[in-house]
Amino acid sequence: MPAPGEGIDAATAVSAFAERQALCDRDHGALWGRGLCGPLLLIDPASRNLIATQDTPRGSLRKQGQVFVGQLPDGVLVANTAVDWEGLRWSMVESPLPDQQLVRETLLIHESWHRIQDSLGLPLRSPTAAHLATAFGRTTLRLEWRALAAALSTPADRERRAAIRDALLFRSWRRRETRGAAAPENQLELNEGLAEYTGRKLSGQSAVAIAAALAEAEQHTSFARNFAYASGPAYGYLLDLYSTRWRAQLTADSNLAFMLAAAADITLPSEIGRSAQEAGARYGLAQVDKEERAAAYERGLQAKQWTRRLVSGPVLHFNFSRMKLQFNPNDVFPLPPYGTVYPTLQVIDTWGTLKVEDGALVDEKWTGVTVSAPRPGAKNGEGWTLQLNPGWGLRPGSRPNDLQIAREK
């Protein structure tokens, strides 16, 4: 077993910790009314070794120079996140850290914000915006991003307000035409969006850089869980131009677009659809729509493959009890009405640990996860491995050839 701390360069950790502290000292709690820096873990995913900024309350880490080293228990997921461990609320960041300074600083502050977000009245909520996997959802989001980028890129207030109006038109068009679209979008923007805004703000990135990030985000194959990394900073930067109190006014039910419309004194027309289509001509609506319709066809073919493999069966099903999940938000695949496919996923629950490298389906209500069934007598299946805790085993499922996890009698 590797020695505690092995697998992480100590000098890199010390430098990163100092880098984050300098950003916090520069902010001095001004952005959110409280300091962002607190307990921080830098984790090597392979060995689970860690380097921390401080010891745990019961002294379970070993001091090594300016830092503390140890190993994360198997029951704690490794991810870029905030986590409760050993009596403290930690920010956790995976090693190795990004080489680019701005990207690294953004990540460190992003996860530091997640550590305090509950105290700001902004609980962690991370739904899937499944409608952003449709052609219409993706088209209107890309147009919204293009308008936001235009607003961020001009110094002229009149032009900026006109572009903001266009962005809000595209957003309203999408939400009026898609039932249930507003809630998951708002929740993701108040979670990952504000975290990313904070990271980019404190790392000193300009409005032009945020506009460039919007253009880059258009190239992503999946928007359903990661769109807020682009949208959140854009709305935050624009709100900074028109309001000094918007962060203090946030609640768990806030809508950043409504806040921006009020702050910038923007009123939308009653005929949203027609007005949005007219505005769309300025942002390449016809070409974007063509691209997204073609992409939707390819997603339809992929959806049929996932359905055959993870719905039609045979499958192995796991019920959630006290689950903890780790996944890549950049590649989730909504599969309505069955749920969402996670190409890569790790689940820790009372029954054990499931590691997926090639597709698992989490149902719409987040009650369980399904993978393709293993061959008779096999412990693992296609694209996944399973480590069961004592007292758990496989038993027949509700359909022929299906399996499910259950306690052994």
N, C-alpha and C positions, 0 to 999 in steps of 0.2 A: 504493500500500500504506500502511495507517495506520502512524504512527510507533509505536515500541515503547511499550507502556503505554497508548496511546490506546484509548478505549472503556471504561476503568475509571477511576473517580474516585479520584485519588491520596489525597485526604483521607479518603475512606471506607475505603480500604485500610489506611492508617496507623491509623485508629481501630479497625478490626477486628483488626489485628495486636496492638495494645495491649490490646484487650479479651480476646483469647485468652491473652496473656501474663499478664494479671492473674489469670485463672482458674488457670493453671498455677502461678503464684507462690502463690496461696492454697492449692492442693492440696499443693505442695512434694513431689510424688512419693508422697504417703501412700496414695492409692487403689490404685495398682498396683505400688508399690515402685520406681518410676522416673518421671522427668519425662515429661510428654506433649508438651511443646512442642519443635519442631524445625523444619527447613526447611518453609516453607509457600508455595505458589503460589496466587495469585488470578488466574483465567483468564477472559478474554472469549471465549466460544465462537465468536462470529462472526468476529472478526479473529485469534483465537489469540494476541492480545497478553496479556502477563502482568505482574503486579507481585509481587515476591518479597520475603521477609524477609531474604534473604542472597544473595550471589553464588554461582556454581558454582565448583568447585575450579579450573577453567581460565579463570575470569574472562570468561565469555561473556555476562554481563549488564552493564548500565550503571547506575551509582549515580545516583539522582535523589532528592535530599533524604535522607529516612530509609529509603528503600526502594530496590529494584533493579528495573529494567524490561528487557523483552526480548520475544521471540516464541517460542512453542512450535513445534517442527518438525512437519511434516505427519504424520510417522510415529508421533506420540504422541497417544493419544486424550485428548479433553477430557471430564472427568467429575468428579463428587465422589468421590474415591477416594484411594488411596495409590499412588505411582508411583516407579519408579527412573528417574532422568534425570540425565545429566551427572555421574555418579559419586556421587549422593546419593539417599537415600530421602526423598521429599517427601510431604507432605499436599497434595492439590490440591482447590480449591473453586472452583466456577463463579461468575462475576459475572453479574448483580447479586446481592448477598447479601440474605437475607430482611430485611424492615424491622423485624419484631418481635425485640426483643433476646433473649428466651429461645430463640426458634427459631434465631436467628443463632448464639448461643453454643453451642447444642446441636450444630449442624452443624459448627462449627469444631472442637469437641472430638471429635465423632464421627470425623471424618476424621483427626484427630491420633492417636486411638487405633489406627486402622487402620495407621498408620505404624509403630507399635511392636508390633503384635500377634504377629508372628513371634517376637520376642524374649521374649515371654511364654509361648511354647510353644503358641500358638493360631493355627495357620496359616489363611490366608484360604481358606475353602471356601464355595462359593455354589451349592448344588444347587437344583433346583426341587422343591418339595413338591407334586407333582401331585395327591395325594389331597385337598389343601385346595381343590380346585376341584369336588369332589363335594358333593352335598347333605349326606351324613352327615359328611364331613370339616369342612365349613363350620359345620354345626349344632353339633357337639361343640366346635369351637374357640370359637365365640361364647359357648357356655355356660361354657367354661373361663375366658374373659375376664370374663364377668359375675361369676363366683365370685372371681376374682382382684381385681376391682374392689371387691367387698364386703369382702374381706380387707384391702385397702389403706385402706378408708374407715372402719373401726371402730377405736376405741382400746382396746376390750375384748379381751384375749388369748383368752379362751374362744371368743368369736364369730369372731375372726380365724382361729383354728385350725380351727374348723368350716368356714369358707369355703374355707380352703386345702385341706382334705380334699375338699370338693366339686370344686374345680378339678382336683385330681389324679385324682379319679374320672373326670371327663369326658375328661381327657387319656389315661388308661389305657384307657378304653372305646374311644376312637378308635384307639389303637395296637394293641389286641388284635384289633380287627375289620378292620384295614387292614394287610396285609402290606407291610413295607418303610417304614412311616410314621415310625418312630423316628429313623432315621439322618439323613434330610434336615432334619427338624425340629431335632434336636440341633445339627447343623452350622450351620444358619442362626442359631440362637439364640446359639451361641458366636462367631459372626461379626458379623452386623448387630445382633443382640440386645445383646451386651455393648458394642458401640460406642455404640449409642443409650443404653443404661443409663449409660455413662460421661459422655456429653454432657449428659444430663438431670441426673445427680447433681452434676456440677461446676458446672452453671449454676444450681444451688440450687432445682430444682423439688421440690415436695412430693409425698408419697404420694398426696394427693388429686388432684393434677394428673396423676399417672400413671394413676390410676383413670379420670379423664376422658378421657385419651388412648385407653384401652381401649374406652370407649363410642364414641368417634369412629371408631376403626378398624373397628368393625362395619359401617360404611357403605361400606367399600371394595368395589369390584366384584371385585377379585382379591386372594387371600391367599397364593398359591403362592410368591411370592418376597419379600413384604413383611411377613408376619405377625409376624416376629421383632422388628420395630421397636416393636411393642406388647407382645409377650410377654416379651422380654428385660428391659426395664426393670422390669416388674412382678415377675418372679422375683428380679431383683437387689435391688430395694427390700425385698422380703419376707425374702430371705436376710440382708440387713443387720440385720434385727430379731432374728434368732435365731443368728447366727454372726458372729464377728469375723475368721475365717480362711478363709472360703469362697473368696475370690478367689485366695489363695495355694495353695489345694488344687486349682484347676482344671487339667485336662489337655485335650488335643485330643479326648478321648473322653468328657468329662463330660456328665452329664445334669442340668440345673438342677433339674428336678422331683425327681429322686432326692435331690439335695443338700438341697433344701428339706424334703422329707419326713423326712430324717434329722435335720436341724437343729431342726425343730419337733416332732419325736417323733410323727410321724403314721403310722399303719398303715392300709392300705386293706383292705376286706373281700375275701373270696375270690370272691364273686359280683359281679364288677365291673359287668356289663351291667345287672342288675336294680337294683343300688344306684345306679348312675348315672341310670337312668331315674326312680327315686324322687326323687333329688336334683334332677333336671331340672325337676320340677314347681315348685320354688321359684324357678326362673330363666326361666320362660316357654318350656319345651321345646316344647310343642305349637305355639305361634305361630311360634317360630323354625324349626321343622321345616317348617311350612306355607310360610313365606316361601322357604326354601331349596329346597324341591321345585319351587316355581314358577320360581325363578331357574335351577334346573338344566334345566328344559325350554327356557328361552330360550338357555342355553349350548349345549344340544344342537343347536338350530337354527344357531347360530353355528359350531359345530364342523363341521357338514355343509358350510357355505360355505367354511370354511378348507380342509377336505379336498378339495373339488372344485378349489379354486384352487391349493393347494400340494402335493397328493399325487397326485390323479388326473391332473393335468397339463393342458397341457404346462408343463414347469418348466425352470429353469436352476439347476444345482447347482454349489456351490463346496466343495471340500475344504479343511479347516483344516490349516494347517501350523504357522505361528507366529502364530496369530490373537490379536488384541486386540479385545474387545467393549465397546461402550457401549450401555446400554439403560435403559429406565424400569422398575424393579421393580414399579411399581404397576399395570401393565396387561398382564402376561404371561398367556398363555392356554395351559394344558396341553392337548395334543392326543394323548393316548395312543391307540395304541402308537407313534405316529410321532415324537413329540417335543414341543416347546413352540413356540408361535407368539409372536413378538415383534412387536407392531404397529409399534413404532419401534425401529430398531437401526442401529448403525454397526459395521462390521467392517473392520479393517485386517489384511492378511495379505501373504504374499509376492507374491501375484498383483495386489494393488492395494487399493482402498478401495470398499466397498459401503455406500451410505446408503439406508436403508429408512424410508419414511414410512407404509406401508400393508401391513405384514405380511410376515414371513419366518419360515421353519420351521427351527429348529435341532434336529437329531436327538437321540435319547435318550442316545447315547454321546458326544455333542459331537465328532463327526468332521467335520461340515460343516453348511452352511446352504443352504436352497433358497428361491428366489423364483419367481414366475410368469414364464414365458418371454417374452422380448420379441417383438414382431412381426418378420417377416423383414426384415433390413437395418437394424433399429433398434438403437441403442447402449444405450438404457435401456428399462425396462419399466413396467408399471402399479405406481406407488407406490414405485419405487426408481430410483436412479442408480448408475452404475458408472464408476470411473476405473481402468483397467487399467494395470499397470506394463509397460514395454517387454519384449517377448518373450513376452507372454501373449495369448491370444485365445479365441474360442468354437469348440467343435467339437460334433458330434452326440453326444447322450447315449445311454444304454442303451435307451431306448424311442423310437419314432417321435415326432418333433416336440420331444423333449427336447434340452436343450443342457447343456454343462458347460464349466467353465474348464479350459484346458490350456495347457502351454507350446507355443509355435509352433515348428515344426521348421525 
